[in-house]
């Protein structure tokens, strides 16, 4: 009898923690369309219900670059997502939000996107919304308004879904996920340089409004090769498509040592190298990790030529975001 009664009682969650991985976007010619989730760096977000019902969001930031991240919900990628979801689902609880940054901020590997994704996933689980993943991506992209001033899905989608993701926004929003090759290895070099506030918005503002037909054809061809490479699990084919004739030439002057980093990476055994997202990080593509360490050293050496210190990360594609823990009480 008592067991039956307990089974009928619902467990009200008081707290939930979710984690979301870093990501790289564009992959050369796939501007605003391609994204790839990356291990091992992650952001973690814990949302805890407070005792009040004043609909307050109290933020606390820890970890990588925490001192430079705004604590107002309206200016924070995690806070924006939670605020929007609370409004849409008429959640009045006071919420204490702790963001633990494991991804360098402003680096071009999806730091703000990871915080936004982890927030959406934790909020969904905490309030048992059971939203479809596509809807969670739509909420998570709200957070990109804080860093980019516009909604773009190419970091958010892979961070949530994992793997390689193709984004289509018109006429309808659509995400196509492809499992990456198991032997794909990435080397990311993150330069230790100051980046402007809303760096992504600035990097988008300098792009050309028009491009020659020849450059457009070049990018469409290479983007198609990348997709074919992911479908056929062919790292060499993917690498052959990592060449951009429009966006990268417009942004490379923003990265001290760009030419040296790219040249040295290829000489050390990388199959391709390009800017990661809006930069300033650069990323190399390899088949297996045989040359990964020497490519990492070579990329650091390229930045050193410009008197820039850097950190390197050897990584593989990630499976995406997940809920880590949740605590509740019987009601």
GIFENGI-V126064 format. One record per backbone hydrogen bond with DSSP energy under -1.0 kcal/mol. CO is the residue of the C=O (numbers start at 1). NH is the residue of the N-H. Records with the same first field share a line. If there is no record, write none. Layout:
CO = NH / NH
This chain:
1 = 5
2 = 6
3 = 7
4 = 8
10 = 331
12 = 329
14 = 49
15 = 327
16 = 47
17 = 324 / 325
18 = 45
19 = 322
20 = 43
22 = 38
24 = 36
25 = 27 / 277
26 = 30
30 = 33 / 34
33 = 167
34 = 26
35 = 165
36 = 24
37 = 318
41 = 22
43 = 20
44 = 100
45 = 18
46 = 98
47 = 16
48 = 96
52 = 94
56 = 95
58 = 97
60 = 99
62 = 101
63 = 66
65 = 68
66 = 69
72 = 75
76 = 80
77 = 81
78 = 82
79 = 83
80 = 84
81 = 85
82 = 86
83 = 87
84 = 88
85 = 89
86 = 91
92 = 55
94 = 50
95 = 58
96 = 48
97 = 60
98 = 46
99 = 62
100 = 44
101 = 64
107 = 281
109 = 23
110 = 114
111 = 115
112 = 116
113 = 117
114 = 118
115 = 119
116 = 120
117 = 121
118 = 122
119 = 123
120 = 124
121 = 125
122 = 126
123 = 127
124 = 129
132 = 136
133 = 137
134 = 138
135 = 139
136 = 140
137 = 141
139 = 142
140 = 143
141 = 144
142 = 145
143 = 146
144 = 148
147 = 201
153 = 157
155 = 159
156 = 160
157 = 161
158 = 162
163 = 37
164 = 178
165 = 35
166 = 176
168 = 174
174 = 168
176 = 166
178 = 164
181 = 184
183 = 288
185 = 286
186 = 315
187 = 284
188 = 313
189 = 282
190 = 311
191 = 193
198 = 202
199 = 203
200 = 204
201 = 205
204 = 207
212 = 216
213 = 217
214 = 218
215 = 219
216 = 220
217 = 221
218 = 222
219 = 223
220 = 224
221 = 225
222 = 226
223 = 227
224 = 228
225 = 229
226 = 230
227 = 231
228 = 232
229 = 234
234 = 238
235 = 239
236 = 240
238 = 241
239 = 242
241 = 243
247 = 251
248 = 252
251 = 254
252 = 255
255 = 258
257 = 261
258 = 262
259 = 263
260 = 264
261 = 265
262 = 266
263 = 267
264 = 268
265 = 270
272 = 285
274 = 283
276 = 279
281 = 276
282 = 189
283 = 274
284 = 187
285 = 271
286 = 185
291 = 295
292 = 296
293 = 297
294 = 298
295 = 299
296 = 300
297 = 301
298 = 302
299 = 303
300 = 304
301 = 305
303 = 306 / 308
304 = 307
309 = 192
311 = 190
313 = 188
315 = 186
316 = 39
318 = 163
322 = 19
325 = 17
327 = 14 / 15
329 = 12
